[in-house]
Amino acid sequence: MKTLTDKQRRLWEFILGYYEEYSQFPSYADMQEEFGYSSSNSIYQHLASLEKKNYLTKHSRGNYDIHPTKRSQLEGFYPGIPVRGRIAAGGMHEAISENLGHLPVEIYPEKSDHYFALIVDGESMIEADIRDGDYIIIDPREPNDGEIGAILYDGETTLKTIRKKPDGITLQAENPAYDPIHITPGEWEQVQVFGTFVGKAWKKGGNWGLIFRSG
C-alpha cells in the first residue's frame, strides 16, 4: 500500500476490518467516530482519494464499496467460480483453454471451489436452454445416463446429453438440426470427461446469479 498516505492507509485498514466483521461498508458516522473527526469532510476527502487510487469504487453520491481489484485483501476472500474456457455446443471444438477469469458468484462455502464454468459456443443444446454465449456451471464428475456432459473426444471438446446403451454411448444434441454421435464402449474409455452440466450463471442489472438444473 505504498501509494497511500498514512491517514489513507489507516482508513483503508479500518474499512477492510469493518467489512470482514459486518459484511458491509462502514457509514460516515462509523468512520468519523473511529478517527475522531469533528466533521465528515475529512472522511469524504480520504474516500475520494481511495477511489482515485482504485481502492474503492463509487456507486452513487457518498456510496462506496471496495474496488473489485482490491477485494483479494479481504480475509477469506473468494474470487468466484473459475472460467476454464470455451466448449462447443454444435460441432466439435478445440481443447478447452484455461484461465478466462472468474464469475463473481459463490455457491456455498464448502463447495465454492469445486465447480468451474465454461462459455458455450453454438446452438446444439438450445432445447436444454443452453445457448451460444451462456456461462454454464460444471461439476467435475462423470455424467449419468441422461445428464449433459462436457467431454474431450478425438482431440476436441463438445457438450452433449449422454445416453448410455449396451452397445456404447450416444452423444445426443438437444437440437434436431444436429446428428447424434455414437461412441463404442472401447472408445468411451479414451474419452476425457471434464464434468457434468449442473446450472448456468446469468447477469442482470450488473449483478450475477446462478440457476441450477433440477432433476
Backbone torsions as a table, in degrees:
resi	resn	phi	psi	omega
1	MET	NA	35.9	-177.9
2	LYS	-63.8	-19.9	-178.0
3	THR	-80.0	-7.9	-177.9
4	LEU	-98.2	145.8	171.4
5	THR	-73.8	170.4	-180.0
6	ASP	-57.5	-46.8	-178.5
7	LYS	-67.9	-39.0	177.3
8	GLN	-64.2	-41.4	-179.3
9	ARG	-63.2	-42.5	180.0
10	ARG	-65.8	-39.2	176.8
11	LEU	-65.4	-43.1	179.2
12	TRP	-59.5	-44.3	179.8
13	GLU	-65.2	-36.3	176.4
14	PHE	-65.0	-43.3	179.4
15	ILE	-60.1	-45.3	179.2
16	LEU	-60.4	-47.5	-179.1
17	GLY	-62.8	-40.4	179.1
18	TYR	-65.2	-43.8	-179.2
19	TYR	-62.0	-42.0	-179.9
20	GLU	-65.1	-35.1	-177.7
21	GLU	-81.4	-39.6	-172.0
22	TYR	-113.9	-3.4	-179.8
23	SER	58.0	32.2	175.6
24	GLN	-156.1	163.5	-178.9
25	PHE	-77.0	139.7	179.6
26	PRO	-67.3	152.6	177.4
27	SER	-80.2	166.4	176.0
28	TYR	-58.5	-40.1	-179.6
29	ALA	-63.0	-40.4	177.4
30	ASP	-59.9	-46.6	-177.3
31	MET	-71.3	-37.4	179.2
32	GLN	-64.8	-41.8	179.0
33	GLU	-67.0	-41.4	-178.4
34	GLU	-61.1	-38.5	-174.1
35	PHE	-105.8	1.6	173.7
36	GLY	70.2	27.0	177.7
37	TYR	-78.5	141.2	-178.8
38	SER	-78.7	-20.4	176.9
39	SER	-139.2	169.0	-178.5
40	SER	-85.1	-3.7	-175.0
41	ASN	-62.3	-41.5	179.8
42	SER	-64.4	-40.4	177.7
43	ILE	-61.4	-44.6	-179.9
44	TYR	-58.4	-44.4	-179.0
45	GLN	-63.8	-41.8	179.0
46	HIS	-66.2	-40.3	178.7
47	LEU	-63.9	-40.8	178.6
48	ALA	-62.3	-38.0	178.0
49	SER	-67.7	-41.2	178.1
50	LEU	-64.8	-32.8	176.1
51	GLU	-67.5	-44.7	-179.5
52	LYS	-61.9	-30.8	-178.6
53	LYS	-92.5	11.1	176.0
54	ASN	62.5	34.9	169.5
55	TYR	-95.4	-25.4	179.3
56	LEU	-129.2	158.6	172.4
57	THR	-124.2	141.7	-175.5
58	LYS	-105.6	124.8	-178.4
59	HIS	-92.2	-38.9	180.0
60	SER	-158.3	-178.4	-176.9
61	ARG	-56.3	115.9	177.8
62	GLY	74.4	6.5	-176.4
63	ASN	-112.9	106.7	-175.8
64	TYR	-114.4	162.4	171.0
65	ASP	-148.6	167.1	179.2
66	ILE	-69.1	132.6	-179.1
67	HIS	-62.7	138.6	-178.6
68	PRO	-52.2	-34.1	-178.6
69	THR	-74.4	-10.3	-179.1
70	LYS	-111.1	-0.1	-177.8
71	ARG	-67.0	-19.4	177.9
72	SER	-65.9	-14.1	178.2
73	GLN	-81.3	-8.3	175.9
74	LEU	-75.4	137.7	177.6
75	GLU	-65.0	133.7	-179.7
76	GLY	72.8	18.6	-179.2
77	PHE	-60.1	133.5	174.9
78	TYR	-115.5	115.8	-172.3
79	PRO	-70.3	-19.9	-177.7
80	GLY	124.7	-177.1	-179.4
81	ILE	-80.3	124.6	-178.3
82	PRO	-67.1	138.8	174.8
83	VAL	-96.5	112.6	-171.2
84	ARG	-89.9	-10.5	179.7
85	GLY	150.8	-160.0	-178.4
86	ARG	-115.2	150.2	177.8
87	ILE	-137.5	144.4	-175.5
88	ALA	-81.5	135.2	166.6
89	ALA	-121.5	73.6	-175.9
90	GLY	179.3	-118.8	170.7
91	GLY	-77.4	-171.9	177.5
92	MET	-75.5	165.6	-171.8
93	HIS	-140.9	151.4	176.5
94	GLU	-60.2	163.1	-175.6
95	ALA	-56.9	149.6	-178.1
96	ILE	-62.4	129.7	171.8
97	SER	-86.1	171.2	-174.8
98	GLU	-121.9	163.9	170.4
99	ASN	62.1	68.1	173.5
100	LEU	-105.4	26.0	179.0
101	GLY	95.6	-159.1	-177.7
102	HIS	-135.5	148.2	168.3
103	LEU	-86.2	129.2	-175.5
104	PRO	-78.7	60.2	179.2
105	VAL	-135.6	155.9	178.4
106	GLU	-129.7	136.4	-178.9
107	ILE	-83.7	-71.4	165.8
108	TYR	-159.6	149.2	-162.2
109	PRO	-49.9	-43.8	-174.6
110	GLU	-75.2	-7.8	-177.9
111	LYS	-123.8	-0.7	-171.7
112	SER	-58.3	-38.7	-177.7
113	ASP	-90.9	9.2	-179.5
114	HIS	-83.6	-38.3	-174.9
115	TYR	-90.4	164.6	170.2
116	PHE	-143.8	167.9	-177.0
117	ALA	-117.1	152.1	173.5
118	LEU	-130.8	150.8	175.9
119	ILE	-97.4	130.5	-175.3
120	VAL	-84.9	133.4	171.9
121	ASP	-114.9	116.1	176.0
122	GLY	112.5	173.7	-172.2
123	GLU	-123.6	19.8	-175.9
124	SER	-74.2	-9.4	-177.3
125	MET	-117.6	25.6	-173.1
126	ILE	-66.0	-28.5	180.0
127	GLU	-76.6	-8.0	170.6
128	ALA	-100.5	14.5	-179.3
129	ASP	59.7	38.7	173.8
130	ILE	-119.2	116.9	-171.6
131	ARG	-123.8	164.2	-179.8
132	ASP	-54.9	128.9	179.1
133	GLY	91.1	-8.5	178.5
134	ASP	-66.0	147.6	168.9
135	TYR	-96.6	114.5	-178.6
136	ILE	-105.6	149.3	-178.8
137	ILE	-100.4	131.0	-176.3
138	ILE	-116.4	130.6	170.8
139	ASP	-94.5	121.0	-174.0
140	PRO	-75.3	66.9	175.2
141	ARG	-137.4	162.0	179.1
142	GLU	-71.6	135.8	-179.7
143	PRO	-70.6	144.8	172.1
144	ASN	-81.5	169.9	177.4
145	ASP	-56.9	127.8	178.2
146	GLY	91.7	-8.3	177.5
147	GLU	-90.3	162.7	-179.4
148	ILE	-94.0	125.1	-177.0
149	GLY	-113.3	148.3	171.2
150	ALA	-105.1	115.7	-172.3
151	ILE	-133.0	161.0	171.1
152	LEU	-112.1	116.5	-176.5
153	TYR	-131.7	125.7	178.1
154	ASP	56.8	39.2	176.4
155	GLY	81.4	2.8	-177.7
156	GLU	-134.6	154.2	-178.0
157	THR	-96.4	156.3	173.8
158	THR	-157.6	158.5	176.8
159	LEU	-120.0	116.0	-175.6
160	LYS	-149.2	158.0	170.3
161	THR	-72.6	133.8	-176.7
162	ILE	-95.4	120.0	175.7
163	ARG	-113.4	111.3	-176.8
164	LYS	-94.3	125.5	-177.5
165	LYS	-129.9	163.6	-179.9
166	PRO	-57.9	-31.3	-177.4
167	ASP	-97.2	10.7	177.5
168	GLY	142.2	-158.7	-176.8
169	ILE	-121.1	136.0	172.8
170	THR	-108.7	129.8	173.1
171	LEU	-93.5	106.8	-170.0
172	GLN	-103.6	121.4	173.1
173	ALA	-73.1	154.3	175.3
174	GLU	-106.6	51.1	178.6
175	ASN	-160.3	118.4	-174.6
176	PRO	-61.5	-12.2	179.8
177	ALA	-77.1	-9.1	-176.7
178	TYR	-114.7	135.7	179.0
179	ASP	-79.9	147.7	175.1
180	PRO	-69.9	159.4	177.3
181	ILE	-117.7	125.2	-179.0
182	HIS	-101.3	134.5	-179.6
183	ILE	-125.7	130.5	178.9
184	THR	-72.5	160.7	177.9
185	PRO	-55.1	-38.9	178.9
186	GLY	-65.1	-40.4	178.2
187	GLU	-66.6	-36.8	-178.7
188	TRP	-61.8	-31.1	177.8
189	GLU	-63.1	-24.2	-179.4
190	GLN	-92.8	-4.4	-178.8
191	VAL	-78.3	136.0	173.2
192	GLN	-94.1	121.4	179.7
193	VAL	-96.0	118.9	175.9
194	PHE	-78.9	-34.2	179.6
195	GLY	156.7	-168.7	-174.3
196	THR	-118.2	132.9	176.5
197	PHE	-64.2	126.1	179.7
198	VAL	-125.7	-7.9	179.8
199	GLY	173.6	-176.4	-179.2
200	LYS	-132.9	153.2	169.8
201	ALA	-101.6	145.1	178.5
202	TRP	-137.2	157.0	-179.1
203	LYS	-125.5	130.4	179.9
204	LYS	-143.2	126.1	178.6
205	GLY	59.8	31.4	178.7
206	GLY	85.8	-4.7	-179.1
207	ASN	-111.7	142.8	178.9
208	TRP	-98.1	147.7	175.1
209	GLY	-145.4	177.2	-178.3
210	LEU	-127.1	145.5	169.0
211	ILE	-131.8	128.3	-176.2
212	PHE	-102.6	148.4	180.0
213	ARG	-71.9	134.7	176.9
214	SER	-91.9	148.8	177.7
215	GLY	81.2	NA	NA
